Amino acid sequence: MTTAVAAPFRFFSLQVVRSRRLGPSLVRIGFAGPDLHAFHSHGRDQSLSLFLPHPGQPEPVVPLELGDGWWQGWRELPDDVRAVMRSYTLRALRRDAQGHTTGIDIDFALHGIEPGAPTPAGPASRWAARAAAGDRVLLLGPAVADNRAIRFRPPEDTGLVVLCADETAVPAATAILESLPAGTRARAWLEVPHAGDVQDVRTEADAEITWLVRRDDGSPMAVDAVRAAPLSGAERPYVWIAGESGQVKALRRHFVSERGVDRRCVTFVGYWRQGMTEEQLRAAE
């Protein structure tokens, strides 16, 4: 396994330049900013921290003037003033002819914005659903391309790349698929709430992609689908799993205990937890 460097991260002041709905549950938002030339990433499942304003605020409130003390200062701000912080993955970046980053795309999973939704939308979904050109955000992102917030790191002798993701991890999974070189064997299960969320994925890899459209009762399908599937070329597999924490743990247990995959070759990341906000999850951790 390769090892990430302990790279520095820095803040970037960004503005929305475009917004495009990809489906009922996904929206792609493009951002640009004057200092993005200092943003460096290899992409794939690059994790980012995004700071969003509350309704009525012209920009997110983060006490950057405190320098390294910004985190404690941010935590001490009133709830209705402190910028909303959420974790996302980089979907794509745009570069100029000199290789400098000029813009980035982030895909947002929208929950609870439809009329009559059983669970109301959170602040990030509400913001993303109405984001418009000129809206301002802050991004905490990498200043070095190979950094510890990229978790997809298959061993050099990997024979098969296996990806499992729900809608919150579909942006990372599709970015990974697009990054795989020709000749790489890959098998992916991507679960989304609606048929309209299914996307075309362009990849040079020899990839078999299965889209799972969630049942009407909302129960997840990935564990059953993966358990029922044979894995061609399963020698030397590398498995990447991301999404809801409970399902991630169940899938990891399946690959390690039932498939016999070396646990060192299984990367698993809980992006969210059923019934908990990100604030509650962060506090619990």
Backbone as numpy.savetxt, mean C-alpha at the origin, in Angstrom:
# Nx Ny Nz CAx CAy CAz Cx Cy Cz
18.54 -13.59 1.48 17.70 -12.39 1.48 18.57 -11.14 1.48
18.19 -10.13 0.69 18.92 -8.87 0.73 18.47 -8.06 1.95
19.31 -7.15 2.37 19.03 -6.37 3.56 18.92 -4.91 3.19
17.86 -4.24 3.67 17.66 -2.83 3.37 18.59 -1.99 4.23
19.00 -0.86 3.69 19.79 0.08 4.48 18.84 0.86 5.38
19.38 1.40 6.47 18.59 2.23 7.38 18.57 3.64 6.81
17.76 3.83 5.78 17.80 5.08 5.03 17.06 6.20 5.75
17.50 7.44 5.54 16.76 8.57 6.12 15.46 8.82 5.36
14.50 9.37 6.08 13.23 9.76 5.48 13.05 11.25 5.72
12.29 11.88 4.87 12.10 13.32 5.00 10.69 13.68 4.56
10.29 14.92 4.88 8.97 15.40 4.51 9.01 16.03 3.12
7.91 15.83 2.39 7.70 16.45 1.09 6.35 17.15 1.11
6.33 18.41 0.71 5.09 19.16 0.59 4.54 18.96 -0.82
3.35 18.38 -0.93 2.80 17.99 -2.23 1.43 18.61 -2.46
1.06 18.67 -3.73 -0.28 19.08 -4.13 -0.87 18.04 -5.07
-2.19 17.87 -4.99 -2.89 16.99 -5.91 -2.86 17.61 -7.31
-2.53 16.80 -8.30 -2.55 17.27 -9.69 -3.61 16.55 -10.51
-4.04 15.37 -10.07 -5.09 14.65 -10.80 -5.69 13.59 -9.89
-6.92 13.21 -10.21 -7.61 12.16 -9.48 -8.44 11.36 -10.47
-8.34 10.02 -10.36 -9.06 9.16 -11.31 -9.60 7.94 -10.59
-10.90 7.72 -10.71 -11.50 6.52 -10.12 -11.13 5.31 -10.95
-10.61 4.28 -10.28 -10.26 3.02 -10.92 -11.39 2.01 -10.82
-12.30 2.23 -9.90 -13.42 1.33 -9.65 -14.21 1.85 -8.48
-15.26 1.13 -8.07 -16.08 1.59 -6.95 -15.30 1.79 -5.66
-14.21 1.04 -5.48 -13.50 1.06 -4.20 -12.08 1.61 -4.29
-11.67 2.07 -5.46 -10.29 2.51 -5.63 -10.23 3.82 -6.40
-9.37 4.73 -5.93 -9.13 5.99 -6.64 -7.63 6.23 -6.68
-7.14 6.64 -7.82 -5.71 6.95 -7.99 -5.53 8.46 -7.98
-4.66 8.93 -7.10 -4.42 10.36 -6.97 -2.96 10.63 -7.27
-2.73 11.58 -8.19 -1.38 11.97 -8.55 -0.97 13.22 -7.79
0.28 13.24 -7.34 0.81 14.36 -6.56 2.08 14.88 -7.22
2.34 16.16 -7.02 3.58 16.77 -7.46 4.02 17.76 -6.40
5.30 18.12 -6.44 5.83 19.07 -5.47 7.22 19.52 -5.88
7.62 20.71 -5.45 8.90 21.28 -5.91 10.14 20.54 -5.43
10.03 19.78 -4.33 11.21 19.11 -3.81 11.19 17.60 -4.03
10.32 17.13 -4.93 10.28 15.69 -5.19 11.55 15.17 -5.85
12.39 16.06 -6.34 13.66 15.62 -6.91 14.49 14.86 -5.87
14.19 15.11 -4.57 14.92 14.43 -3.49 14.24 13.14 -3.06
13.12 12.79 -3.69 12.40 11.55 -3.38 13.03 10.42 -4.19
13.50 9.38 -3.50 14.15 8.26 -4.18 13.56 6.95 -3.67
13.18 6.08 -4.60 12.61 4.79 -4.23 12.74 3.82 -5.38
12.91 2.55 -5.04 12.86 1.49 -6.04 11.41 1.08 -6.32
10.45 1.68 -5.58 9.06 1.34 -5.82 8.64 0.05 -5.16
7.99 -0.83 -5.94 7.44 -2.09 -5.43 6.45 -1.78 -4.29
6.69 -2.26 -3.07 5.74 -2.01 -1.99 6.27 -0.93 -1.04
6.82 0.11 -1.60 7.35 1.21 -0.81 6.27 1.81 0.09
6.52 1.78 1.40 5.56 2.33 2.35 5.81 3.82 2.56
4.72 4.57 2.70 4.77 6.01 2.87 3.82 6.42 4.00
4.12 7.56 4.63 3.20 8.13 5.61 2.64 9.42 5.04
1.32 9.48 4.93 0.66 10.63 4.33 -0.09 11.40 5.41
0.06 12.72 5.42 -0.59 13.59 6.39 -1.62 14.44 5.66
-2.88 14.34 6.10 -4.00 14.96 5.42 -4.65 16.02 6.31
-5.20 17.08 5.70 -5.87 18.11 6.49 -7.27 17.68 6.90
-7.78 18.29 7.95 -9.18 18.13 8.31 -10.02 19.03 7.40
-11.32 18.73 7.23 -12.17 19.61 6.43 -12.08 21.05 6.92
-11.91 21.97 5.99 -11.80 23.38 6.33 -10.38 23.87 6.51
-9.42 22.95 6.66 -8.03 23.35 6.78 -7.39 23.45 5.39
-6.61 24.50 5.12 -5.99 24.63 3.80 -4.84 23.66 3.59
-4.26 23.14 4.68 -3.15 22.21 4.58 -3.06 21.42 5.89
-2.41 20.28 5.88 -2.29 19.49 7.11 -1.40 20.19 8.13
-1.75 20.03 9.40 -1.00 20.68 10.47 -0.03 19.68 11.09
1.24 19.88 10.84 2.33 19.09 11.42 3.40 20.09 11.85
3.83 20.05 13.11 4.79 21.05 13.60 6.22 20.79 13.12
6.46 21.01 11.84 7.78 20.74 11.27 8.84 21.67 11.84
8.40 22.81 12.38 9.37 23.74 12.95 10.08 23.16 14.16
9.56 22.07 14.72 10.18 21.43 15.87 11.32 20.50 15.47
11.57 20.37 14.19 12.66 19.50 13.74 12.40 18.06 14.11
13.39 17.42 14.74 13.24 16.03 15.12 12.16 15.82 16.17
11.69 16.89 16.80 10.63 16.77 17.80 9.23 16.87 17.23
9.13 16.80 15.89 7.81 16.98 15.27 6.83 15.91 15.71
7.31 14.68 15.91 6.39 13.58 16.24 5.68 13.84 17.56
6.44 14.17 18.59 5.84 14.43 19.89 4.94 15.66 19.82
5.40 16.69 19.10 4.57 17.88 18.95 3.28 17.60 18.22
3.35 16.75 17.20 2.14 16.37 16.44 1.17 15.61 17.34
1.66 14.69 18.13 0.81 13.90 19.02 0.11 14.78 20.06
0.73 15.88 20.45 0.18 16.73 21.50 -0.84 17.75 20.98
-0.99 17.86 19.67 -1.98 18.77 19.10 -3.39 18.25 19.35
-4.41 19.13 19.43 -5.80 18.68 19.58 -6.21 17.78 18.41
-7.10 16.84 18.68 -7.51 15.87 17.66 -8.07 16.54 16.42
-8.80 17.65 16.60 -9.43 18.30 15.44 -8.50 19.26 14.73
-7.25 19.35 15.19 -6.24 20.20 14.56 -5.14 19.35 13.94
-4.69 18.36 14.68 -3.59 17.49 14.26 -3.90 16.82 12.93
-2.96 16.88 11.98 -3.15 16.26 10.67 -3.45 14.78 10.81
-4.32 14.28 9.96 -4.63 12.86 9.91 -3.47 12.13 9.25
-2.89 11.15 9.93 -1.79 10.39 9.36 -2.28 8.99 8.97
-1.96 8.59 7.74 -2.30 7.26 7.25 -1.12 6.69 6.47
-1.03 5.37 6.49 0.05 4.68 5.79 -0.46 4.19 4.44
0.32 4.43 3.39 -0.03 3.98 2.05 1.23 3.43 1.38
1.02 2.84 0.21 2.16 2.39 -0.57 2.22 3.18 -1.87
3.43 3.36 -2.36 3.65 4.05 -3.61 3.14 3.19 -4.76
2.28 3.75 -5.60 1.80 2.99 -6.76 2.71 3.19 -7.96
3.14 4.41 -8.18 4.01 4.69 -9.32 4.69 6.02 -9.10
5.83 6.21 -9.77 6.48 7.51 -9.76 6.85 7.90 -11.17
6.90 9.20 -11.39 7.22 9.74 -12.70 8.57 10.45 -12.61
9.41 10.25 -13.63 10.74 10.85 -13.65 10.93 11.67 -14.92
11.81 12.66 -14.83 12.15 13.43 -16.02 13.33 12.76 -16.73
13.82 13.42 -17.78 14.89 12.82 -18.60 16.17 12.62 -17.82
16.36 13.38 -16.75 17.56 13.24 -15.93 17.39 12.21 -14.82
16.21 11.59 -14.74 15.96 10.57 -13.73 15.45 11.11 -12.41
15.13 12.41 -12.34 14.61 13.00 -11.12 13.11 12.77 -11.00
12.65 12.47 -9.79 11.22 12.27 -9.57 10.47 13.58 -9.72
9.42 13.57 -10.54 8.60 14.77 -10.75 7.19 14.60 -10.21
6.77 13.38 -9.97 5.42 13.14 -9.45 5.28 11.71 -8.98
4.29 11.49 -8.12 4.02 10.15 -7.63 2.52 9.90 -7.67
2.15 8.63 -7.75 0.75 8.21 -7.67 0.56 7.33 -6.45
-0.57 7.54 -5.76 -0.98 6.70 -4.64 -2.41 6.26 -4.90
-2.68 4.96 -4.78 -4.04 4.43 -4.91 -4.66 4.32 -3.53
-5.87 4.83 -3.39 -6.59 4.83 -2.12 -7.75 3.83 -2.20
-7.85 2.96 -1.20 -9.02 2.09 -1.07 -10.10 2.88 -0.33
-11.27 2.98 -0.93 -12.36 3.75 -0.36 -13.32 2.83 0.39
-13.52 3.11 1.66 -14.43 2.31 2.49 -15.51 3.20 3.07
-16.75 2.78 2.93 -17.84 3.45 3.62 -18.34 4.72 2.97
-17.97 5.01 1.73 -18.43 6.25 1.12 -19.74 6.07 0.36
-20.12 4.81 0.08 -21.35 4.57 -0.65 -22.55 4.79 0.27
-23.68 5.24 -0.29 -24.88 5.47 0.54 -25.31 4.19 1.26
-25.64 4.31 2.53 -26.11 3.18 3.32 -25.02 2.23 3.74
-23.76 2.63 3.65 -22.66 1.75 4.05 -22.79 1.40 5.53
-22.59 0.12 5.89 -22.74 -0.28 7.29 -21.73 0.38 8.21
-20.55 0.70 7.70 -19.52 1.38 8.47 -19.19 2.69 7.79
-19.30 3.81 8.49 -19.05 5.11 7.85 -17.60 5.26 7.42
-17.39 6.07 6.41 -16.04 6.30 5.89 -15.17 6.98 6.93
-13.90 6.63 6.94 -12.93 7.29 7.78 -12.44 8.57 7.14
-11.61 9.34 7.83 -11.17 10.64 7.30 -10.36 10.53 6.02
-9.56 9.47 5.86 -8.76 9.35 4.65 -9.63 9.01 3.44
-10.60 8.12 3.62 -11.51 7.80 2.52 -12.33 9.03 2.12
-12.79 9.78 3.11 -13.56 10.99 2.80 -12.69 11.99 2.04
-11.45 12.15 2.46 -10.56 13.09 1.77 -10.30 12.62 0.35
-9.95 11.36 0.17 -9.59 10.85 -1.14 -10.77 10.91 -2.11
-11.98 10.67 -1.61 -13.15 10.64 -2.48 -13.45 12.01 -3.09
-13.03 13.08 -2.42 -13.33 14.42 -2.94 -12.07 15.22 -3.27
-10.91 14.57 -3.29 -9.66 15.26 -3.57 -9.72 15.93 -4.94
-9.18 17.16 -5.01 -9.19 17.93 -6.24 -7.83 18.58 -6.45
-7.56 18.94 -7.70 -6.29 19.57 -8.03 -6.04 20.77 -7.13
-4.83 20.86 -6.59 -4.45 21.96 -5.71 -4.52 21.63 -4.24
-5.24 20.55 -3.86 -5.31 20.16 -2.46 -3.91 19.81 -1.96
-3.61 20.23 -0.73 -2.25 20.10 -0.21 -2.15 19.00 0.84
-1.04 18.26 0.80 -0.77 17.20 1.77 0.72 17.25 2.13
1.08 16.52 3.18 2.48 16.30 3.51 2.76 14.81 3.39
3.93 14.49 2.90 4.32 13.09 2.74 5.64 12.87 3.45
5.71 11.82 4.26 6.97 11.39 4.84 7.45 10.21 4.00
8.50 10.44 3.22 8.95 9.43 2.27 10.46 9.30 2.24
10.96 8.38 1.41 12.38 8.03 1.43 13.25 9.01 0.63
14.43 9.26 1.17 15.44 10.04 0.46 16.51 9.14 -0.15
16.41 7.84 0.12 17.34 6.85 -0.44 16.52 5.71 -1.02
16.85 5.27 -2.22 16.00 4.32 -2.94 15.87 2.98 -2.23
16.97 2.43 -1.72 16.92 1.14 -1.03 16.76 1.40 0.45
15.55 1.28 0.94 15.25 1.69 2.31 14.42 0.65 3.02
14.35 0.75 4.33 13.71 -0.28 5.16 12.20 -0.32 5.02
11.60 0.64 4.33 10.15 0.64 4.13 9.75 -0.08 2.84
10.69 -0.74 2.19 10.39 -1.67 1.10 10.56 -3.08 1.66
9.49 -3.86 1.65 9.53 -5.18 2.29 9.61 -6.33 1.29
9.25 -6.09 0.05 9.32 -7.14 -0.97 10.78 -7.37 -1.34
11.35 -8.46 -0.84 12.77 -8.76 -1.04 12.97 -10.27 -1.24
12.62 -10.78 -2.41 12.79 -12.22 -2.67 14.25 -12.61 -2.76
14.61 -13.78 -2.27 15.98 -14.28 -2.44 16.32 -14.43 -3.92
17.61 -14.39 -4.21 18.04 -14.47 -5.61 17.67 -15.78 -6.27
17.57 -16.86 -5.48 17.27 -18.17 -6.07 15.78 -18.49 -6.06
14.92 -17.47 -5.90 13.47 -17.70 -5.87 13.00 -18.32 -7.18
12.20 -19.40 -7.07 11.66 -20.05 -8.25 10.25 -19.62 -8.59
9.52 -19.11 -7.59 8.14 -18.70 -7.80 7.81 -17.58 -6.82
7.29 -16.48 -7.33 6.83 -15.37 -6.50 5.33 -15.53 -6.30
4.90 -15.55 -5.03 3.48 -15.70 -4.69 3.02 -14.43 -3.97
1.93 -13.83 -4.45 1.40 -12.60 -3.87 -0.04 -12.80 -3.45
-0.39 -12.32 -2.25 -1.77 -12.36 -1.76 -2.10 -10.98 -1.19
-3.18 -10.38 -1.65 -3.49 -9.02 -1.23 -4.99 -8.77 -1.25
-5.46 -7.94 -0.30 -6.82 -7.42 -0.40 -6.74 -6.04 -1.04
-7.87 -5.31 -1.09 -7.89 -4.06 -1.84 -6.91 -3.02 -1.31
-6.61 -3.07 0.00 -5.66 -2.10 0.55 -4.24 -2.39 0.09
-3.97 -3.62 -0.28 -2.63 -4.01 -0.71 -2.55 -4.25 -2.22
-3.67 -4.13 -2.94 -3.65 -4.29 -4.39 -2.69 -3.29 -5.05
-2.63 -2.03 -4.61 -1.67 -1.11 -5.24 -0.23 -1.63 -5.15
0.16 -2.11 -3.99 1.52 -2.64 -3.83 1.71 -3.91 -4.66
0.72 -4.80 -4.64 0.85 -6.06 -5.37 0.95 -5.83 -6.87
0.14 -4.93 -7.40 0.20 -4.66 -8.84 1.50 -3.94 -9.21
1.99 -3.07 -8.32 3.29 -2.44 -8.58 4.40 -3.48 -8.59
4.33 -4.45 -7.68 5.31 -5.54 -7.66 5.25 -6.33 -8.97
4.04 -6.70 -9.37 3.89 -7.47 -10.61 4.48 -6.72 -11.80
4.24 -5.42 -11.86 4.76 -4.64 -12.98 6.28 -4.55 -12.95
6.88 -4.71 -11.76 8.34 -4.59 -11.63 9.08 -5.89 -11.93
8.36 -7.02 -11.98 9.03 -8.31 -12.15 9.58 -8.45 -13.57
10.81 -8.91 -13.69 11.41 -9.04 -15.03 10.85 -10.22 -15.80
11.06 -10.19 -17.09 10.62 -11.29 -17.95 11.25 -12.59 -17.49
10.46 -13.65 -17.54 10.93 -14.97 -17.13 10.63 -15.31 -15.69
10.25 -14.33 -14.88 9.90 -14.60 -13.49 8.54 -15.28 -13.43
8.46 -16.39 -12.71 7.17 -17.04 -12.51 6.48 -16.45 -11.29
5.21 -16.13 -11.45 4.47 -15.49 -10.36 3.04 -16.01 -10.33
2.50 -16.05 -9.11 1.11 -16.45 -8.89 0.52 -15.46 -7.89
-0.58 -14.81 -8.26 -1.14 -13.77 -7.41 -2.64 -13.97 -7.21
-3.07 -13.74 -5.97 -4.49 -13.69 -5.63 -4.78 -12.30 -5.08
-5.67 -11.57 -5.77 -5.97 -10.19 -5.42 -7.48 -10.09 -5.15
-7.84 -9.71 -3.93 -9.24 -9.70 -3.52 -9.76 -8.27 -3.42
-10.91 -8.02 -4.05 -11.51 -6.68 -4.08 -13.00 -6.78 -3.76
-13.61 -5.67 -3.30 -15.03 -5.72 -2.93 -15.99 -5.85 -4.10
-15.65 -5.28 -5.26 -16.58 -5.21 -6.38 -15.90 -5.64 -7.69
-16.70 -6.18 -8.61 -16.16 -6.59 -9.90 -15.55 -5.42 -10.65
-16.08 -4.22 -10.44 -15.55 -3.03 -11.10 -14.18 -2.62 -10.62
-13.71 -3.24 -9.53 -12.37 -2.92 -9.01 -11.26 -3.72 -9.68
-11.63 -4.72 -10.48 -10.63 -5.55 -11.16 -9.90 -4.70 -12.20
-8.59 -4.82 -12.25 -7.76 -4.01 -13.13 -6.97 -4.88 -14.11
-6.58 -4.28 -15.22 -5.61 -4.91 -16.12 -4.23 -4.63 -15.57
-3.42 -5.66 -15.44 -2.06 -5.52 -14.92 -1.08 -5.88 -16.02
-0.21 -4.95 -16.35 0.80 -5.19 -17.37 2.08 -5.65 -16.70
2.53 -6.82 -17.03 3.75 -7.35 -16.45 4.48 -8.19 -17.48
5.81 -8.15 -17.43 6.60 -8.99 -18.31 6.82 -10.37 -17.71
6.42 -10.55 -16.47 6.59 -11.84 -15.80 5.63 -12.88 -16.36
5.98 -14.13 -16.15 5.08 -15.24 -16.47 4.14 -15.38 -15.27
3.09 -14.55 -15.25 2.25 -14.40 -14.07 0.83 -14.89 -14.31
0.35 -15.65 -13.34 -1.06 -16.05 -13.31 -1.73 -15.25 -12.20
-2.67 -14.39 -12.58 -3.31 -13.48 -11.63 -4.78 -13.87 -11.48
-5.18 -14.13 -10.26 -6.56 -14.48 -9.96 -7.19 -13.34 -9.15
-8.23 -12.74 -9.72 -8.98 -11.70 -9.00 -10.15 -12.36 -8.28
-10.29 -12.06 -7.02 -11.38 -12.58 -6.20 -12.31 -11.43 -5.85
-13.58 -11.54 -6.25 -14.57 -10.52 -5.92 -15.32 -10.98 -4.68
-15.26 -10.21 -3.64 -15.75 -10.61 -2.33 -17.24 -10.96 -2.36
-17.59 -11.90 -1.52 -18.99 -12.33 -1.43 -19.88 -11.19 -0.95
-21.20 -11.35 -1.18 -22.15 -10.32 -0.78 -22.13 -10.07 0.72
-21.81 -11.09 1.51 -21.77 -10.90 2.96 -20.46 -10.28 3.44
-19.57 -9.98 2.51 -18.33 -9.31 2.86 -17.24 -10.21 3.41
-17.50 -11.52 3.51 -16.50 -12.42 4.08 -15.34 -12.61 3.10
-14.10 -12.64 3.60 -12.94 -12.78 2.72 -12.87 -14.15 2.07
-12.20 -14.21 0.92 -12.16 -15.44 0.13 -10.76 -15.97 -0.10
-9.74 -15.19 0.20 -8.39 -15.53 -0.24 -7.89 -16.84 0.37
-8.14 -17.06 1.65 -7.60 -18.26 2.29 -8.13 -19.51 1.61
-9.44 -19.58 1.39 -10.02 -20.76 0.74 -9.50 -20.91 -0.69
-9.38 -19.80 -1.42 -8.93 -19.87 -2.80 -7.48 -20.35 -2.89
-6.63 -19.85 -2.01 -5.23 -20.25 -2.03 -5.08 -21.71 -1.61
-5.82 -22.11 -0.58 -5.72 -23.48 -0.09 -6.13 -24.48 -1.18
-7.06 -24.11 -2.04 -7.56 -25.03 -3.06 -6.69 -25.08 -4.30
-5.70 -24.20 -4.40 -4.93 -24.09 -5.64 -3.60 -24.81 -5.56
-3.27 -25.60 -6.59 -1.91 -26.15 -6.67 -0.95 -25.04 -7.09
0.28 -25.11 -6.62 1.28 -24.11 -6.99 2.31 -24.76 -7.91
2.21 -24.45 -9.18 3.16 -24.96 -10.15 4.53 -24.33 -9.89
5.55 -25.17 -9.91 6.89 -24.65 -9.69 7.10 -24.15 -8.27
6.47 -24.82 -7.30 6.49 -24.33 -5.93 7.82 -24.53 -5.23
8.79 -25.11 -5.91 10.10 -25.19 -5.28 10.69 -23.79 -5.20
11.36 -23.50 -4.10 11.96 -22.21 -3.82 10.96 -21.06 -3.97
9.78 -21.16 -3.34 8.82 -20.07 -3.44 9.18 -18.92 -2.50
8.82 -17.73 -2.90 8.87 -16.57 -2.02 7.45 -16.01 -1.96
6.93 -15.83 -0.75 5.54 -15.45 -0.56 5.47 -14.06 0.07
4.66 -13.20 -0.52 4.41 -11.85 -0.01 2.91 -11.73 0.25
2.54 -11.40 1.50 1.13 -11.31 1.89 0.90 -9.97 2.57
-0.16 -9.25 2.18 -0.46 -7.97 2.82 -1.96 -7.72 2.77
-2.45 -6.98 3.77 -3.88 -6.65 3.84 -4.36 -6.66 5.27
-5.58 -7.14 5.48 -6.17 -7.18 6.82 -5.40 -8.16 7.70
-5.08 -7.75 8.92 -4.15 -8.52 9.77 -4.59 -9.96 10.01
-5.88 -10.16 10.27 -6.37 -11.51 10.55 -6.19 -12.43 9.35
-6.49 -11.93 8.16 -6.33 -12.74 6.96 -4.86 -12.96 6.62
-4.05 -11.95 6.87 -2.62 -12.09 6.63 -2.05 -13.22 7.50
-2.42 -13.25 8.76 -1.93 -14.29 9.66 -2.41 -15.67 9.22
-3.68 -15.75 8.79 -4.21 -17.04 8.35 -3.49 -17.53 7.10
-3.20 -16.64 6.17 -2.49 -17.04 4.96 -1.05 -17.44 5.27
-0.40 -16.70 6.16 0.97 -17.06 6.53 0.98 -18.45 7.17
0.02 -18.72 8.05 -0.06 -20.02 8.70 -0.23 -21.12 7.66
-1.05 -20.85 6.65 -1.28 -21.84 5.60 0.02 -22.14 4.84
0.73 -21.11 4.42 1.94 -21.34 3.63 3.03 -22.02 4.44
3.20 -21.63 5.70 4.27 -22.19 6.52 3.91 -23.57 7.04
2.70 -23.71 7.61 2.32 -24.96 8.27 1.78 -26.00 7.30
0.99 -25.59 6.32 0.36 -26.53 5.41 1.16 -26.76 4.13
1.79 -25.72 3.61 2.58 -25.84 2.38 4.05 -26.15 2.65
4.49 -25.89 3.89 5.88 -26.16 4.22 6.86 -25.13 3.67
6.38 -23.92 3.39 7.27 -22.87 2.90 8.16 -22.39 4.05
9.44 -22.22 3.77 10.39 -21.71 4.76 9.89 -20.36 5.26
9.70 -20.22 6.57 9.16 -18.98 7.12 10.04 -17.78 6.80
11.32 -18.01 6.54 12.21 -16.91 6.18 11.93 -16.37 4.78
11.14 -17.14 4.01 10.78 -16.73 2.65 9.33 -16.30 2.56
8.77 -15.87 3.70 7.40 -15.36 3.73 7.42 -13.97 4.35
7.09 -12.97 3.54 6.95 -11.60 4.03 5.48 -11.33 4.24
5.11 -10.89 5.44 3.69 -10.64 5.72 3.55 -9.31 6.45
2.56 -8.51 6.00 2.36 -7.16 6.54 0.87 -6.92 6.75
0.49 -6.60 7.97 -0.89 -6.23 8.25 -1.08 -4.74 8.01
-1.80 -4.40 6.95 -2.04 -2.98 6.64 -3.14 -2.39 7.51
-4.06 -3.23 7.96 -5.16 -2.75 8.79 -5.71 -3.92 9.57
-6.59 -3.62 10.55 -7.19 -4.67 11.35 -8.69 -4.43 11.44
-9.46 -5.48 11.17 -10.92 -5.38 11.20 -11.41 -4.81 12.52
-12.27 -3.77 12.45 -12.86 -3.20 13.65 -12.02 -2.17 14.36
-10.84 -1.82 13.80 -9.96 -0.86 14.45 -9.56 0.25 13.48
-9.51 1.49 13.98 -8.98 2.58 13.19 -7.45 2.50 13.22
-6.81 3.26 12.35 -5.34 3.25 12.35 -4.81 3.82 13.66
-5.51 4.82 14.23 -5.08 5.36 15.52 -5.13 4.29 16.60
-6.21 3.52 16.62 -6.34 2.45 17.62 -5.28 1.37 17.39
-5.02 1.04 16.14 -4.02 0.03 15.84 -2.64 0.50 16.24
-2.34 1.76 15.97 -1.03 2.30 16.35 -0.86 2.30 17.86
-1.92 2.65 18.58 -1.86 2.66 20.03 -1.65 1.25 20.59
-2.32 0.27 19.95 -2.19 -1.11 20.42 -0.80 -1.65 20.19
-0.16 -1.19 19.10 1.19 -1.67 18.79 2.24 -1.00 19.65
